[in-house]
Amino acid sequence: MQTVPIHQAKSQLSELIRAVEQGEEVVLTRHGKRVIRLIKEPETEQPSIEARRQAIVAELQALRAKVGQGNPGFQELWEEHNRELDGRGEPWTDQPKAPDAGR
């Protein structure tokens, strides 16, 4: 690792960049204090939009499979909720609903 004062780095920028490209780390200082670190940019390519989309779809499918295992779906939960409401009776009373109520 090289440590170089900023005022000196101005005149040596090309050489410092070459050193960083070769894997060396360069730290620039001001008044003896570290200010910035120069490191090599990773050479990985960004995945294409299509590759990212496919990865997201795969994650969603895995999540759906995990969530859907043995658990009731929304429709089943809704029907269960309605059955519980029907069994509770009329509001503010303890009387169950009459089978033909409202007819």
GIKAFEN-V471434 format. One record per residue. N is the residue number from 1. RES is the residue in one letter. PHI is phi in degrees with one decimal (* if undefined). NEAR is the number of other C-alpha atoms within 12 Angstrom. Layout:
n: {N:N}
res: {RES:RES}
phi: {PHI:PHI}
near: {NEAR:NEAR}
//
This chain:
n: {1:2:3:4:5:6:7:8:9:10:11:12:13:14:15:16:17:18:19:20:21:22:23:24:25:26:27:28:29:30:31:32:33:34:35:36:37:38:39:40:41:42:43:44:45:46:47:48:49:50:51:52:53:54:55:56:57:58:59:60:61:62:63:64:65:66:67:68:69:70:71:72:73:74:75:76:77:78:79:80:81:82:83:84:85:86:87:88:89:90:91:92:93:94:95:96:97:98:99:100:101:102:103}
res: {M:Q:T:V:P:I:H:Q:A:K:S:Q:L:S:E:L:I:R:A:V:E:Q:G:E:E:V:V:L:T:R:H:G:K:R:V:I:R:L:I:K:E:P:E:T:E:Q:P:S:I:E:A:R:R:Q:A:I:V:A:E:L:Q:A:L:R:A:K:V:G:Q:G:N:P:G:F:Q:E:L:W:E:E:H:N:R:E:L:D:G:R:G:E:P:W:T:D:Q:P:K:A:P:D:A:G:R}
phi: {*:-96.8:-119.5:-133.4:-64.8:-58.6:-61.9:-78.6:-63.6:-58.8:-87.3:-115.1:-56.3:-60.9:-66.6:-65.7:-64.2:-60.5:-63.1:-65.3:-60.8:-86.5:102.5:-81.2:-98.4:-122.9:-111.6:-97.9:-121.9:-131.3:56.3:82.4:-105.6:-64.3:-116.1:-150.8:-119.6:-100.4:-132.8:-71.5:-71.9:-60.3:-95.8:-79.0:-87.9:-72.4:-65.8:-66.5:-60.5:-64.3:-64.4:-66.2:-62.1:-63.4:-65.3:-66.3:-61.6:-63.4:-64.5:-63.9:-63.3:-64.3:-66.0:-61.1:-64.2:-68.4:-71.2:-79.3:-72.5:70.7:-97.6:-69.0:-80.7:-59.9:-59.5:-63.8:-64.7:-64.7:-63.9:-63.0:-59.9:-64.3:-62.6:-63.9:-63.0:-63.3:-79.5:-77.6:96.7:-72.3:-60.2:70.3:-133.5:-99.4:-84.8:-66.7:-64.8:-76.1:-58.0:-108.4:-62.7:87.8:-108.0}
near: {16:22:23:28:24:24:14:18:22:15:13:17:19:13:18:30:24:17:20:22:18:16:18:20:22:30:26:27:21:16:13:14:14:17:16:19:22:28:21:18:14:10:8:7:8:10:11:10:10:11:13:13:13:14:15:14:14:14:14:15:14:14:13:15:13:12:14:14:11:9:13:13:14:12:11:12:13:13:14:15:14:14:14:14:15:18:17:17:18:16:12:9:9:10:13:17:19:13:12:7:10:7:5}
//
